[in-house]
């Protein structure tokens, strides 16, 4: 996975064709976005740090 922009992550998350799940563990929170059963993106929040990651061809799943 590679770093992506927040707007691209939001585009993937708000797409009605995709599902997402949230997992919290203490100070760390992870949001994973799936297209069918394929993990396409995730957000990692650790303390005050936010990182957005996408698979190599995540742009194929973006909406216009």
Secondary structure, DSSP 4 states (H G I P E B T S, - for coil): -EE--HHHHHHHHH-TTEEEEEEEETTEEEEEEEETTEEEEEEEEETTEEEEEE-TTGGGG---
